[in-house]
Amino acid sequence: MTQIRAMTEQDVPSVSLLIGESWRRTYSPIMGAETAARILDEDHTLQRIAAELTDTNKMSFVAERPDGSIAGYAMAKMNGAGDVMLDRLHIDQSEYGTGLAANILHAVFAAHSGIPSIALEVLEGNDRAMAFYRKHGFEVVDRRAASHGAEGHASLIMRKLLSRA
C-alpha cells in the first residue's frame, strides 16, 4: 500500500525525476517542448526542490510505494496573506485512476485544516487536471495570464473552501 508522508531531503532526486516526466508529458503538448523544457530547467532544479523543504511557508508530501519508489508528490505554500496555494501535484502516470492523486490532495487538505480555502493555478489546456480539481470541489474563480514563464498562455485560478473541523 502506498504511504503519504512528509517529503525528506532523500526524496529530492526521485521527486525531481517525477516532476520532469510529469511536466514534459503534461505541458509539452500545451506550450511546446522547448518552452516546457525551459520552465522545467528554471523552476524545478534539484537545488530549488531541496531548498523548499527548509521554507516554513511550504509543505511537501510524497506518496511512497512499498518498494520505496516515489509515486506522487505535492507541495502547498502559504503566502503573506495566509492563503494556501497548491503549487504542485504530480503523479506517476502508472498511478492514474488509482485514487493516489486524491489521497495526496487530501493529505494537503488535512495539513491545512483551519484554513478557510485552498487555491491553485492550472494552465488552460490541462483538461485532465481541471477535471480532477473540479471533481474534488474546486471552482474557477479567475482567469489570467499564466505565471512561471508560460507567456502567451492563460491560467485558471481555482479555489476550494475547506471545512473548518
VENZI-V224786 format. One record per helix or strand. SS is the DSSP state (2 for helix, 1 for strand). FROM is the first residue (numbers start at 1). LEN is the number of residues. If there is no record, write none. Layout:
ss->SS from->FROM len->LEN
ss->SS from->FROM len->LEN
This chain:
ss->1 from->3 len->4
ss->2 from->9 len->23
ss->2 from->33 len->11
ss->2 from->46 len->7
ss->1 from->58 len->7
ss->1 from->70 len->9
ss->1 from->84 len->8
ss->2 from->93 len->3
ss->2 from->100 len->12
ss->1 from->117 len->7
ss->2 from->127 len->9
ss->1 from->139 len->7
ss->1 from->154 len->8
